[in-house]
């Protein structure tokens, strides 16, 4: 290829070869067979546009410099300085409206030597790319002969399996609460005329079935001779007697003021960061405000059970004699557990979850924190070991781990996180070590192999190797490993396992953007593109893996504005690890 085809670099030479194969042989499926050359040490990127030197099959990097609204911390100016995009190889042509003919799609229309640039500090934006794949393209990111043998053996056995075996007609979904989308409360307690003394703030929530939860209590001192001291506290995980056992009764918690605070003569305003109050920097739900002797009581209210959305919150204040001095109801508060809706069976705001679009004859195996079936890796390993035709994870991730949150993200992410599965339990951080050392290897679903769609950040980032990951403790080199020596990314590791794991997987090489709240199934991005894949298989009947994949990509371009960078990135970083010609479920 490199001798016969021109190009500015090896990825472009390969792309010109694919163009030749389309035009000469009518090729519709393309399989890239090769990844990095070593699990121990390999250079991921040679220059801003490519990785070639340490790759069996080179990769193209886009140059989309993102700073998305969700799910990231807005204090950081940069997150992914470009990520791998195999869509580059599949998007061979663009339509020239002047000549009314197709022409080669270079992904570098302005010729500035930065491919697919957006918000790049020195490159012009490439906002008019085609984005439509012209072939169904997948990659098997082999690093050695053993991986080749293991995966090829799995594919051969899968395709000679009886069509639609009982185990295949099953879909396992694994989700949770993606974002803390608490509505901002404006419960204004006027303390101007109150005498000095201790007061107790009470809060309780009731769900749509008229079930009430525990009562939260916060004692404060009102004393206008003193300076005010008003703080934020996030401890709703302590309100449940048996946390984290779910489903549970509705939860109401007051986050400001906190126990022992002083409501005095001075104003207090502060904005807790996302490290203490997830998504507060965007939504302001946890802001602390005591202004002109009015205490704006803020907190959380939610219904921690499957599809629990609406609660009524009752807040009242009593003085030392037990007399109520303030009483207010806030009705119809909504909170959505995004990963559960995205994987689920119901419509929400015009868009269904993945199971909504699957055939009726498919068994549904639902692992959510809210139904008590997702409490840790053992639940995921057990479920996957039972076998399934499809698995769908929707949550948060890294090259090593997929995880999500308990309903309402109780106690913030440090208490509300629930790990689902990881490649390795090895870590330089004592608190992060887990056993077994290779949790994914515990999966025992021999010959009952699903297509795994993984929604989350960097689960498909297949440019990792152990030593660079071990050294990148502070993420200065964008390995997203924080010192964990990751041998291969989550998605590829599932596929390369011998005789088990997954027959194919799809995941993100960069940050997987999410949509908080009721639009999580309808506004695209990570959840939307994953749902679309199951719609293409389950509703539109595309039973070849690559057909379902390419139709998903084209449907995404049709539905969303690709001049919005978050949509462009969500599409270009979504990589298929598998044989695109694979007949799903095997042949008759």
C-alpha positions as CSV (number, residue, x, y, z in Angstrom):
1,X,0.0,0.0,0.0
2,X,2.7,2.5,1.0
3,X,4.6,1.8,-2.3
4,X,1.6,2.1,-4.6
5,X,-0.6,4.9,-3.1
6,X,0.3,8.5,-2.5
7,X,-0.7,10.5,0.6
8,X,0.6,13.0,3.1
9,X,1.1,10.2,5.7
10,X,0.4,6.5,6.1
11,X,-3.3,6.9,7.2
12,X,-4.0,8.8,4.0
13,X,-2.2,6.2,1.9
14,X,-4.4,3.5,3.5
15,X,-7.5,5.6,2.8
16,X,-6.6,6.0,-0.9
17,X,-6.2,2.2,-1.0
18,X,-9.7,1.8,0.4
19,X,-11.0,4.2,-2.2
20,X,-9.3,2.0,-4.9
21,X,-10.8,-1.1,-3.4
22,X,-14.3,0.4,-3.5
23,X,-13.9,1.5,-7.1
24,X,-12.2,-1.6,-8.5
25,X,-13.8,-4.4,-6.4
26,X,-17.0,-2.9,-5.1
27,X,-15.9,-3.4,-1.5
28,X,-18.5,-2.7,1.2
29,X,-16.9,-4.0,4.3
30,X,-13.4,-3.1,5.5
31,X,-11.6,-4.7,8.5
32,X,-8.5,-3.1,9.9
33,X,-6.5,-5.9,11.5
34,X,-3.9,-4.5,13.9
35,X,-3.4,-2.1,16.8
36,X,-0.3,-1.1,18.8
37,X,2.7,-3.3,18.6
38,X,3.1,-3.9,22.3
39,X,1.1,-4.1,25.5
40,X,4.1,-2.9,27.5
41,X,5.4,0.2,25.7
42,X,4.3,1.9,22.5
43,X,4.2,5.5,21.4
44,X,0.5,6.3,20.9
45,X,0.9,9.4,18.6
46,X,3.7,10.4,16.3
47,X,2.3,13.9,15.5
48,X,-1.0,15.7,15.9
49,X,-2.6,13.8,13.1
50,X,-1.5,10.2,13.3
51,X,0.1,7.2,15.1
52,X,2.1,5.0,12.8
53,X,5.5,4.1,14.0
54,X,4.4,1.8,16.8
55,X,1.2,0.6,15.1
56,X,0.6,-2.4,13.0
57,X,-2.2,-0.5,11.3
58,X,-1.9,3.3,11.8
59,X,-4.5,5.5,13.3
60,X,-5.8,8.9,12.4
61,X,-6.3,11.4,15.2
62,X,-8.8,14.2,14.8
63,X,-7.8,17.6,16.2
64,X,-11.1,18.4,18.0
65,X,-10.0,20.3,21.1
66,X,-13.0,20.0,23.3
67,X,-14.3,21.7,26.5
68,X,-17.8,20.3,26.7
69,X,-20.5,21.3,29.1
70,X,-21.0,17.7,30.3
71,X,-19.8,15.7,32.0
72,X,-16.6,17.6,32.7
73,X,-15.3,20.2,35.1
74,X,-15.6,23.6,33.5
75,X,-12.5,24.9,35.4
76,X,-10.3,22.8,33.1
77,X,-9.8,24.5,29.7
78,X,-8.9,21.4,27.7
79,X,-9.8,17.8,27.9
80,X,-9.2,15.7,24.7
81,X,-6.6,17.3,22.4
82,X,-7.9,15.2,19.6
83,X,-8.7,11.4,19.7
84,X,-8.5,8.4,17.4
85,X,-11.1,8.2,14.6
86,X,-11.5,5.2,12.4
87,X,-14.4,6.9,10.8
88,X,-11.7,8.8,8.9
89,X,-11.0,5.6,6.9
90,X,-14.6,4.9,6.1
91,X,-15.5,8.5,5.1
92,X,-13.9,8.2,1.6
93,X,-16.0,10.6,-0.4
94,X,-17.6,14.0,-0.2
95,X,-20.1,15.5,-2.6
96,X,-18.9,18.5,-4.6
97,X,-21.9,20.7,-5.3
98,X,-20.1,22.6,-8.0
99,X,-19.0,19.6,-10.1
100,X,-22.0,17.6,-8.9
101,X,-19.6,14.6,-8.3
102,X,-18.1,12.8,-5.5
103,X,-14.5,13.6,-4.6
104,X,-12.0,12.3,-2.1
105,X,-12.7,13.4,1.5
106,X,-9.4,14.4,3.0
107,X,-10.6,15.7,6.4
108,X,-8.2,18.6,5.7
109,X,-10.2,20.8,3.4
110,X,-8.1,24.0,4.1
111,X,-4.8,22.2,3.6
112,X,-3.3,23.5,6.9
113,X,-1.9,20.1,7.9
114,X,-4.3,19.6,10.8
115,X,-6.9,17.0,10.1
116,X,-10.5,17.5,11.4
117,X,-9.5,20.5,13.5
118,X,-11.9,22.3,15.8
119,X,-11.0,24.8,18.5
120,X,-7.4,24.0,17.8
121,X,-5.1,26.8,19.1
122,X,-3.3,27.3,15.8
123,X,-5.4,25.6,13.2
124,X,-8.5,26.7,11.2
125,X,-11.7,24.9,12.0
126,X,-12.7,22.1,9.6
127,X,-16.4,22.5,10.1
128,X,-17.6,21.3,6.7
129,X,-16.6,17.6,6.7
130,X,-18.8,14.9,5.2
131,X,-18.9,12.5,8.1
132,X,-20.8,9.9,6.2
133,X,-19.1,6.4,6.0
134,X,-18.9,4.9,2.5
135,X,-18.0,1.5,3.8
136,X,-18.8,-0.5,6.9
137,X,-15.5,-0.4,8.8
138,X,-14.3,-2.2,11.9
139,X,-11.0,-2.8,13.6
140,X,-9.5,-5.8,15.4
141,X,-6.7,-4.1,17.4
142,X,-4.4,-7.2,17.5
143,X,-1.0,-6.8,19.2
144,X,0.3,-10.3,18.8
145,X,-0.4,-13.6,17.2
146,X,-2.2,-15.0,20.3
147,X,-4.8,-12.3,20.1
148,X,-5.2,-13.0,16.4
149,X,-5.8,-16.7,17.1
150,X,-8.2,-16.1,20.0
151,X,-10.4,-13.6,18.1
152,X,-10.4,-15.4,14.8
153,X,-11.4,-18.7,16.6
154,X,-14.2,-16.8,18.3
155,X,-15.6,-15.4,15.1
156,X,-15.5,-18.7,13.2
157,X,-17.3,-20.5,16.0
158,X,-19.8,-17.7,16.4
159,X,-20.7,-17.7,12.7
160,X,-21.2,-21.5,12.7
161,X,-23.5,-21.3,15.7
162,X,-27.2,-22.1,15.2
163,X,-29.0,-18.9,14.2
164,X,-30.8,-17.1,17.1
165,X,-29.9,-19.6,19.8
166,X,-31.8,-19.1,23.1
167,X,-28.8,-17.4,24.7
168,X,-28.6,-14.9,21.8
169,X,-32.2,-13.7,22.2
170,X,-31.3,-11.9,25.4
171,X,-30.0,-8.4,26.1
172,X,-28.2,-7.4,29.3
173,X,-28.2,-3.7,30.1
174,X,-26.1,-2.0,32.8
175,X,-26.8,1.6,33.8
176,X,-27.1,4.0,36.7
177,X,-27.5,7.7,37.5
178,X,-25.2,9.5,35.1
179,X,-25.6,13.1,36.3
180,X,-26.8,14.9,39.4
181,X,-29.5,16.9,37.7
182,X,-31.1,18.3,40.8
183,X,-33.3,21.3,40.3
184,X,-32.2,24.5,42.1
185,X,-34.4,25.1,45.1
186,X,-35.4,28.6,46.0
187,X,-36.9,28.0,49.5
188,X,-36.6,31.5,51.1
189,X,-36.7,31.4,54.9
190,X,-36.9,35.0,56.2
191,X,-35.1,35.2,59.6
192,X,-35.4,39.0,60.0
193,X,-38.0,39.0,62.7
194,X,-36.9,35.8,64.5
195,X,-35.6,35.9,68.1
196,X,-32.1,34.6,68.9
197,X,-32.2,30.9,69.4
198,X,-31.8,27.4,68.0
199,X,-34.0,26.3,65.2
200,X,-34.3,22.9,63.4
201,X,-34.9,22.6,59.7
202,X,-36.8,19.5,58.6
203,X,-37.1,18.0,55.1
204,X,-39.0,15.1,53.8
205,X,-39.9,13.9,50.3
206,X,-42.9,11.9,49.0
207,X,-43.1,10.1,45.7
208,X,-46.0,9.7,43.2
209,X,-47.2,6.6,45.1
210,X,-47.6,8.7,48.2
211,X,-44.6,6.9,49.9
212,X,-42.7,9.2,52.2
213,X,-39.0,8.9,53.1
214,X,-36.9,9.6,56.1
215,X,-36.8,13.1,57.6
216,X,-33.6,15.1,57.4
217,X,-32.8,17.4,60.3
218,X,-30.5,20.4,60.4
219,X,-30.1,22.5,63.6
220,X,-28.9,26.1,63.2
221,X,-28.4,29.1,65.5
222,X,-30.1,32.4,64.6
223,X,-28.1,35.2,66.3
224,X,-27.9,38.6,64.6
225,X,-25.2,39.8,67.1
226,X,-22.7,37.4,65.4
227,X,-21.2,37.1,61.9
228,X,-22.8,34.4,59.8
229,X,-21.3,31.0,59.2
230,X,-23.2,29.1,56.5
231,X,-21.7,26.0,54.9
232,X,-22.5,23.3,52.4
233,X,-23.0,19.6,53.5
234,X,-23.6,16.7,51.2
235,X,-24.4,13.6,53.2
236,X,-27.6,12.0,51.9
237,X,-25.9,8.6,51.7
238,X,-26.2,8.7,55.6
239,X,-30.0,9.1,55.5
240,X,-30.5,5.5,54.3
241,X,-30.4,2.9,57.1
242,X,-28.9,0.3,54.8
243,X,-27.1,2.2,52.1
244,X,-26.6,1.2,49.3
245,X,-29.6,-1.2,49.2
246,X,-32.1,-0.3,46.6
247,X,-35.0,0.3,45.7
248,X,-35.4,2.8,48.6
249,X,-37.8,5.3,49.9
250,X,-37.7,8.9,48.6
251,X,-34.8,11.0,49.9
252,X,-34.8,14.6,50.9
253,X,-31.7,16.3,52.2
254,X,-30.8,19.9,53.1
255,X,-27.3,20.8,51.8
256,X,-27.3,24.4,53.1
257,X,-27.3,25.5,55.8
258,X,-25.5,22.7,57.7
259,X,-25.8,21.6,61.2
260,X,-24.2,24.1,63.6
261,X,-24.3,27.0,61.2
262,X,-24.9,30.5,62.4
263,X,-27.5,32.7,60.6
264,X,-26.2,36.1,61.8
265,X,-25.9,39.7,60.5
266,X,-23.6,39.2,57.5
267,X,-24.3,37.9,54.0
268,X,-22.8,34.6,52.9
269,X,-22.6,33.3,49.3
270,X,-20.5,30.5,47.9
271,X,-20.5,28.0,45.1
272,X,-19.4,24.5,45.9
273,X,-17.3,22.9,43.2
274,X,-18.2,19.7,41.3
275,X,-15.8,17.8,43.6
276,X,-18.3,18.4,46.4
277,X,-21.5,18.9,44.5
278,X,-21.5,17.2,41.1
279,X,-22.7,19.5,38.2
280,X,-23.3,22.4,40.5
281,X,-21.0,24.6,38.4
282,X,-23.5,24.2,35.6
283,X,-26.8,23.9,37.4
284,X,-26.3,25.9,40.7
285,X,-28.3,23.4,42.7
286,X,-25.9,23.5,45.7
287,X,-25.2,27.2,45.8
288,X,-25.0,28.6,49.4
289,X,-26.9,31.9,49.8
290,X,-27.8,33.8,53.0
291,X,-28.6,37.3,51.8
292,X,-30.2,40.1,53.9
293,X,-31.1,37.6,56.6
294,X,-33.0,35.4,54.2
295,X,-31.7,31.8,54.2
296,X,-32.2,30.2,50.8
297,X,-32.6,26.5,51.8
298,X,-31.1,24.3,49.2
299,X,-30.9,20.5,48.9
300,X,-31.9,17.4,47.0
301,X,-35.1,15.5,46.5
302,X,-35.4,12.2,44.6
303,X,-37.1,8.8,44.3
304,X,-34.4,6.1,44.2
305,X,-36.2,3.3,42.4
306,X,-36.5,2.3,38.7
307,X,-38.0,5.1,36.7
308,X,-38.5,7.2,39.9
309,X,-38.7,10.8,38.7
310,X,-41.1,13.0,40.6
311,X,-41.2,13.9,44.2
312,X,-42.8,16.5,46.4
313,X,-40.5,18.0,49.1
314,X,-41.8,19.4,52.4
315,X,-39.5,21.7,54.3
316,X,-40.4,23.2,57.7
317,X,-38.6,24.9,60.6
318,X,-39.3,24.6,64.3
319,X,-38.1,26.8,67.1
320,X,-36.8,25.5,70.5
321,X,-40.4,25.1,71.7
322,X,-41.4,22.9,68.8
323,X,-43.4,25.7,67.1
324,X,-43.4,25.8,63.3
325,X,-42.1,29.1,62.2
326,X,-41.7,28.3,58.5
327,X,-43.5,25.8,56.3
328,X,-43.2,25.2,52.5
329,X,-43.9,22.5,50.0
330,X,-42.1,22.3,46.7
331,X,-44.0,20.0,44.4
332,X,-43.2,18.1,41.2
333,X,-39.4,18.1,41.5
334,X,-37.8,15.9,38.9
335,X,-34.6,13.9,38.8
336,X,-33.7,11.4,36.1
337,X,-31.2,8.5,36.3
338,X,-29.8,8.9,32.8
339,X,-28.0,5.6,32.4
340,X,-31.1,3.8,33.4
341,X,-33.4,5.7,31.0
342,X,-30.9,5.3,28.1
343,X,-30.7,1.5,28.5
344,X,-34.3,1.1,29.5
345,X,-37.7,0.1,28.0
346,X,-39.6,3.3,28.2
347,X,-40.1,6.4,26.1
348,X,-38.9,9.7,27.6
349,X,-39.5,13.1,25.9
350,X,-40.0,11.5,22.5
351,X,-37.0,9.1,22.6
352,X,-36.9,5.5,23.8
353,X,-34.2,3.7,25.7
354,X,-32.3,0.9,24.0
355,X,-34.6,-1.9,25.2
356,X,-37.6,0.0,23.8
357,X,-36.4,-0.7,20.3
358,X,-35.4,-4.4,20.7
359,X,-37.6,-7.3,19.5
360,X,-40.3,-8.4,21.9
361,X,-38.9,-12.0,22.0
362,X,-35.6,-10.8,23.6
363,X,-35.3,-11.4,27.3
364,X,-34.4,-8.3,29.2
365,X,-31.7,-8.6,31.9
366,X,-31.6,-5.2,33.7
367,X,-28.7,-4.3,36.1
368,X,-29.3,-1.0,37.7
369,X,-28.4,0.4,41.1
370,X,-32.0,1.5,41.6
371,X,-33.4,-2.1,41.3
372,X,-30.6,-3.5,43.5
373,X,-28.9,-5.5,40.8
374,X,-25.8,-3.4,40.3
375,X,-23.8,-3.2,43.5
376,X,-20.3,-3.9,42.1
377,X,-18.2,-5.9,39.6
378,X,-19.4,-9.3,40.9
379,X,-22.9,-8.4,39.6
380,X,-21.7,-7.6,36.1
381,X,-19.3,-10.6,35.9
382,X,-22.2,-12.9,36.9
383,X,-24.6,-11.4,34.4
384,X,-22.1,-11.5,31.5
385,X,-21.2,-15.1,32.4
386,X,-24.8,-16.1,31.7
387,X,-24.4,-15.1,28.0
388,X,-26.4,-12.7,25.9
389,X,-26.7,-11.5,22.3
390,X,-26.2,-7.9,23.3
391,X,-24.8,-6.0,26.3
392,X,-25.2,-2.3,26.7
393,X,-23.3,-0.3,29.4
394,X,-24.3,3.4,29.8
395,X,-22.4,5.5,32.3
396,X,-18.9,6.7,32.9
397,X,-15.6,5.3,32.1
398,X,-11.9,5.3,31.3
399,X,-9.7,3.0,29.2
400,X,-9.7,0.7,32.3
401,X,-13.0,1.0,34.0
402,X,-16.7,1.4,33.4
403,X,-18.8,2.7,36.3
404,X,-21.8,4.8,37.2
405,X,-23.6,6.2,40.2
406,X,-26.3,5.2,42.7
407,X,-29.6,7.1,42.3
408,X,-29.2,10.8,43.2
409,X,-25.4,10.5,43.5
410,X,-25.7,10.3,47.3
411,X,-22.8,11.9,49.1
412,X,-21.5,13.1,45.8
413,X,-19.3,10.9,43.5
414,X,-16.9,9.8,46.3
415,X,-19.8,8.0,48.0
416,X,-22.3,7.6,45.2
417,X,-20.0,5.8,42.7
418,X,-20.6,2.2,41.8
419,X,-18.0,0.3,39.8
420,X,-19.2,-2.1,37.2
421,X,-16.2,-3.7,35.6
422,X,-12.5,-3.1,34.9
423,X,-9.6,-4.5,32.9
424,X,-7.1,-4.5,35.8
425,X,-7.2,-4.0,39.5
426,X,-3.6,-3.0,39.7
427,X,-3.1,0.5,40.9
428,X,-0.4,2.7,42.5
429,X,-3.2,4.2,44.7
430,X,-3.9,2.0,47.8
431,X,-7.6,3.0,48.0
432,X,-8.1,2.1,44.3
433,X,-6.7,-1.4,44.4
434,X,-9.2,-4.2,43.9
435,X,-9.1,-8.0,43.6
436,X,-9.0,-9.9,41.4
437,X,-6.1,-8.3,39.5
438,X,-7.9,-8.9,36.2
439,X,-11.6,-8.7,36.9
440,X,-12.7,-9.0,33.3
441,X,-10.9,-12.3,33.0
442,X,-13.5,-13.7,35.5
443,X,-16.2,-13.6,32.9
444,X,-17.2,-17.2,31.9
445,X,-19.7,-16.9,29.1
446,X,-17.9,-19.4,26.9
447,X,-19.3,-19.3,23.3
448,X,-22.3,-17.1,24.4
449,X,-20.7,-14.0,23.1
450,X,-22.5,-10.6,22.9
451,X,-22.0,-7.5,20.9
452,X,-21.1,-5.0,23.7
453,X,-21.9,-1.4,23.3
454,X,-20.1,0.7,25.9
455,X,-21.3,4.2,26.7
456,X,-18.7,6.1,28.7
457,X,-15.5,8.1,28.4
458,X,-12.5,6.5,26.8
459,X,-13.6,2.9,27.1
460,X,-12.5,2.4,23.5
461,X,-9.3,4.4,23.7
462,X,-7.1,1.7,22.2
463,X,-3.8,3.6,22.2
464,X,-2.9,2.6,25.8
465,X,0.1,0.5,26.9
466,X,1.3,-0.3,30.4
467,X,4.4,1.8,30.9
468,X,3.0,5.1,29.5
469,X,-0.1,4.6,31.6
470,X,1.9,3.8,34.7
471,X,4.0,7.0,34.2
472,X,1.0,9.3,33.4
473,X,0.0,9.8,37.0
474,X,-1.3,13.4,36.5
475,X,-2.8,12.8,33.0
476,X,-0.3,15.2,31.4
477,X,-0.1,12.8,28.4
478,X,-3.8,12.1,28.1
479,X,-3.7,8.4,28.9
480,X,-6.5,8.8,31.4
481,X,-4.9,6.1,33.5
482,X,-3.7,8.2,36.5
483,X,-0.9,5.7,37.1
484,X,-2.8,2.4,36.4
485,X,-0.8,0.2,34.1
486,X,-3.5,-0.6,31.5
487,X,-2.5,-3.4,29.1
488,X,-5.4,-2.7,26.7
489,X,-8.6,-0.7,26.7
490,X,-11.9,-1.9,28.1
491,X,-13.6,-2.4,24.7
492,X,-10.8,-4.3,23.0
493,X,-10.0,-6.3,26.1
494,X,-13.6,-7.7,26.1
495,X,-13.1,-8.8,22.5
496,X,-9.6,-10.3,22.8
497,X,-10.5,-12.6,25.7
498,X,-10.0,-16.3,24.7
499,X,-13.4,-18.0,24.1
500,X,-15.3,-15.5,26.2
501,X,-16.0,-11.8,26.7
502,X,-17.6,-10.3,23.6
503,X,-17.6,-11.1,19.9
504,X,-17.5,-7.4,19.1
505,X,-17.7,-4.1,21.0
506,X,-18.3,-0.4,20.2
507,X,-17.0,2.5,22.4
508,X,-15.5,5.9,22.6
509,X,-11.9,6.8,22.0
510,X,-12.5,10.1,23.8
511,X,-14.9,11.7,26.3
512,X,-18.4,10.4,25.9
513,X,-20.7,13.4,26.2
514,X,-23.9,12.9,28.1
515,X,-27.2,14.9,28.4
516,X,-28.4,15.4,31.9
517,X,-32.1,15.1,32.8
518,X,-35.2,14.4,30.7
519,X,-33.5,14.9,27.3
520,X,-31.0,12.1,27.8
521,X,-32.7,9.8,25.3
522,X,-33.6,12.4,22.7
523,X,-30.7,14.9,22.1
524,X,-28.1,12.5,20.8
525,X,-24.4,12.4,22.0
526,X,-23.1,9.3,23.6
527,X,-26.5,7.9,24.8
528,X,-28.2,8.8,21.6
529,X,-25.8,7.2,19.2
530,X,-25.8,4.0,21.3
531,X,-29.6,3.9,21.4
532,X,-29.6,4.3,17.6
533,X,-27.5,1.2,17.1
534,X,-30.2,-0.9,18.9
535,X,-32.9,0.8,16.9
536,X,-31.1,-0.1,13.7
537,X,-30.9,-3.8,14.8
538,X,-34.1,-4.3,16.7
539,X,-36.6,-2.1,14.8
540,X,-35.0,-1.5,11.4
541,X,-33.8,-5.1,11.0
542,X,-30.1,-4.7,10.1
543,X,-28.8,-8.1,11.2
544,X,-25.2,-7.7,9.9
545,X,-23.0,-6.0,12.4
546,X,-21.4,-3.5,10.0
547,X,-24.8,-2.7,8.5
548,X,-26.3,-1.8,11.9
549,X,-23.1,0.2,12.6
550,X,-23.0,2.2,9.3
551,X,-26.8,2.9,9.4
552,X,-26.4,4.2,13.0
553,X,-23.6,6.6,11.8
554,X,-25.7,7.8,8.8
555,X,-28.8,8.2,11.0
556,X,-26.8,10.3,13.4
557,X,-25.6,12.7,10.7
558,X,-29.2,12.9,9.4
559,X,-30.7,13.8,12.8
560,X,-28.2,16.2,14.3
561,X,-26.3,19.3,13.4
562,X,-22.8,18.3,12.6
563,X,-21.5,21.8,12.8
564,X,-22.0,21.5,16.5
565,X,-18.7,20.1,17.7
566,X,-20.1,17.9,20.4
567,X,-22.1,15.9,17.8
568,X,-19.1,15.8,15.4
569,X,-16.9,14.4,18.2
570,X,-19.5,11.9,19.4
571,X,-19.7,10.4,15.9
572,X,-16.0,10.5,15.0
573,X,-14.7,8.8,18.2
574,X,-17.3,5.9,18.2
575,X,-15.2,2.9,17.1
576,X,-16.3,-0.6,16.2
577,X,-14.0,-3.4,17.5
578,X,-15.2,-6.3,15.4
579,X,-15.7,-7.9,12.0
580,X,-18.2,-5.6,10.2
581,X,-19.4,-8.5,8.0
582,X,-20.4,-10.6,11.1
583,X,-23.9,-12.0,10.9
584,X,-25.5,-11.2,14.3
585,X,-26.6,-14.4,15.9
586,X,-24.9,-16.7,13.4
587,X,-26.2,-18.3,10.2
588,X,-28.9,-20.8,9.7
